[in-house]
């Protein structure tokens, strides 16, 4: 080998790692959330751990007092001083903070229910609202004969979620009967009409997470009583409803959500297209009411049972 060839190899051996993207400095990510008590603090910390696994590096934590949330100027200076490349804000307070930060800073919002019209122009978000396609796919897994799903909703609150659900149902070969209502009286009439005409196990009722069309105190117990008597499947995007008797719900996998938020943050920082302003949550765990499942006569395999993160009634 000539001296020139040796020098060329030495050059590339010394300097190629600097130019190689694999050796580039990882982005500096800040995770911003309010000072809260347990168990909420653990939730935020679990999300941050998921972010760190996805990033392969530590994130910088900014825990904000109430006064810092309402006056984020100091936070903005801290983010600049720490050379934050992209920020992830968590919780409802994080939405407020995101709107007050430098518009040039890429932001991802998570760990809260959020609508597209709440997201600032420099941000994108993953809502806590479970993705309908995940809900429907799990429904088919538990009750394969289901063909039709009915949802009664307030369009001022849930129209964007239901629009997404219509497409998800089509992909899974399901019919979605979406009935909009503007007040509790009309919604009560729609629910009672549905329960009066329900005849077989090919139709199910879906209760969205945000449900202004539902009277939780009086109407929900009536719906669950009628469903029990008629062996009618009711499932919900609200975890609390499983304890009360609906068949199942999906709820956040905090660690997995952290990984998704980190991935979205990287894409946001790089200027990549991230799809819709708000993504619905796909990092989910399963909660099932086994008493309801047994009453419906569902045959649940041992493999499926191992997937349950929560079961009700509690042993």
MOURVEN-V925822 format. One record per residue. N is the residue number from 1. RES is the residue in one small letter. NEAR is the number of other ideal C-beta (glycine too) atoms within 10 Angstrom. Layout:
((N | RES | NEAR) (N | RES | NEAR))
This chain:
((1 | x | 7) (2 | x | 7) (3 | x | 7) (4 | x | 8) (5 | x | 9) (6 | x | 10) (7 | x | 9) (8 | x | 12) (9 | x | 11) (10 | x | 10) (11 | x | 10) (12 | x | 10) (13 | x | 9) (14 | x | 9) (15 | x | 10) (16 | x | 10) (17 | x | 11) (18 | x | 8) (19 | x | 9) (20 | x | 9) (21 | x | 5) (22 | x | 5) (23 | x | 9) (24 | x | 10) (25 | x | 7) (26 | x | 11) (27 | x | 18) (28 | x | 18) (29 | x | 25) (30 | x | 22) (31 | x | 28) (32 | x | 29) (33 | x | 26) (34 | x | 22) (35 | x | 14) (36 | x | 16) (37 | x | 7) (38 | x | 7) (39 | x | 7) (40 | x | 15) (41 | x | 14) (42 | x | 12) (43 | x | 18) (44 | x | 24) (45 | x | 15) (46 | x | 17) (47 | x | 30) (48 | x | 24) (49 | x | 15) (50 | x | 21) (51 | x | 26) (52 | x | 17) (53 | x | 14) (54 | x | 20) (55 | x | 19) (56 | x | 8) (57 | x | 14) (58 | x | 12) (59 | x | 22) (60 | x | 16) (61 | x | 12) (62 | x | 20) (63 | x | 13) (64 | x | 23) (65 | x | 10) (66 | x | 10) (67 | x | 8) (68 | x | 19) (69 | x | 20) (70 | x | 12) (71 | x | 12) (72 | x | 20) (73 | x | 9) (74 | x | 11) (75 | x | 19) (76 | x | 15) (77 | x | 10) (78 | x | 16) (79 | x | 21) (80 | x | 11) (81 | x | 8) (82 | x | 12) (83 | x | 10) (84 | x | 23) (85 | x | 19) (86 | x | 20) (87 | x | 30) (88 | x | 29) (89 | x | 29) (90 | x | 26) (91 | x | 23) (92 | x | 14) (93 | x | 20) (94 | x | 28) (95 | x | 19) (96 | x | 16) (97 | x | 25) (98 | x | 24) (99 | x | 18) (100 | x | 14) (101 | x | 20) (102 | x | 12) (103 | x | 10) (104 | x | 6) (105 | x | 18) (106 | x | 21) (107 | x | 26) (108 | x | 31) (109 | x | 30) (110 | x | 31) (111 | x | 27) (112 | x | 18) (113 | x | 16) (114 | x | 22) (115 | x | 17) (116 | x | 12) (117 | x | 8) (118 | x | 18) (119 | x | 21) (120 | x | 16) (121 | x | 8) (122 | x | 16) (123 | x | 25) (124 | x | 22) (125 | x | 29) (126 | x | 25) (127 | x | 24) (128 | x | 19) (129 | x | 23) (130 | x | 25) (131 | x | 22) (132 | x | 25) (133 | x | 17) (134 | x | 18) (135 | x | 23) (136 | x | 23) (137 | x | 15) (138 | x | 21) (139 | x | 20) (140 | x | 15) (141 | x | 14) (142 | x | 20) (143 | x | 18) (144 | x | 9) (145 | x | 10) (146 | x | 19) (147 | x | 13) (148 | x | 12) (149 | x | 23) (150 | x | 17) (151 | x | 24) (152 | x | 25) (153 | x | 24) (154 | x | 21) (155 | x | 15) (156 | x | 9) (157 | x | 15) (158 | x | 24) (159 | x | 14) (160 | x | 18) (161 | x | 23) (162 | x | 20) (163 | x | 13) (164 | x | 18) (165 | x | 25) (166 | x | 13) (167 | x | 12) (168 | x | 19) (169 | x | 21) (170 | x | 11) (171 | x | 10) (172 | x | 16) (173 | x | 9) (174 | x | 18) (175 | x | 14) (176 | x | 19) (177 | x | 14) (178 | x | 18) (179 | x | 16) (180 | x | 17) (181 | x | 18) (182 | x | 12) (183 | x | 10) (184 | x | 15) (185 | x | 10) (186 | x | 15) (187 | x | 22) (188 | x | 19) (189 | x | 12) (190 | x | 16) (191 | x | 24) (192 | x | 14) (193 | x | 12) (194 | x | 18) (195 | x | 18) (196 | x | 10) (197 | x | 8) (198 | x | 19) (199 | x | 9) (200 | x | 10) (201 | x | 17) (202 | x | 13) (203 | x | 19) (204 | x | 24) (205 | x | 22) (206 | x | 26) (207 | x | 22) (208 | x | 24) (209 | x | 22) (210 | x | 18) (211 | x | 22) (212 | x | 17) (213 | x | 26) (214 | x | 22) (215 | x | 17) (216 | x | 13) (217 | x | 7) (218 | x | 9) (219 | x | 16) (220 | x | 21) (221 | x | 13) (222 | x | 14) (223 | x | 23) (224 | x | 17) (225 | x | 12) (226 | x | 17) (227 | x | 22) (228 | x | 15) (229 | x | 9) (230 | x | 14) (231 | x | 13) (232 | x | 21) (233 | x | 26) (234 | x | 23) (235 | x | 27) (236 | x | 26) (237 | x | 28) (238 | x | 20) (239 | x | 19) (240 | x | 12) (241 | x | 25) (242 | x | 23) (243 | x | 14) (244 | x | 16) (245 | x | 21) (246 | x | 28) (247 | x | 27) (248 | x | 28) (249 | x | 27) (250 | x | 25) (251 | x | 20) (252 | x | 21) (253 | x | 20) (254 | x | 20) (255 | x | 16) (256 | x | 19) (257 | x | 24) (258 | x | 29) (259 | x | 19) (260 | x | 21) (261 | x | 28) (262 | x | 28) (263 | x | 16) (264 | x | 24) (265 | x | 28) (266 | x | 19) (267 | x | 17) (268 | x | 20) (269 | x | 17) (270 | x | 12) (271 | x | 8) (272 | x | 10) (273 | x | 5) (274 | x | 16) (275 | x | 10) (276 | x | 12) (277 | x | 18) (278 | x | 22) (279 | x | 20) (280 | x | 22) (281 | x | 24) (282 | x | 15) (283 | x | 21) (284 | x | 20) (285 | x | 16) (286 | x | 21) (287 | x | 22) (288 | x | 25) (289 | x | 24) (290 | x | 17) (291 | x | 13) (292 | x | 24) (293 | x | 19) (294 | x | 10) (295 | x | 14) (296 | x | 17) (297 | x | 8) (298 | x | 17) (299 | x | 8) (300 | x | 15) (301 | x | 9) (302 | x | 6) (303 | x | 7) (304 | x | 15) (305 | x | 13) (306 | x | 7) (307 | x | 13) (308 | x | 15) (309 | x | 12) (310 | x | 16) (311 | x | 17) (312 | x | 20) (313 | x | 10) (314 | x | 6) (315 | x | 5))
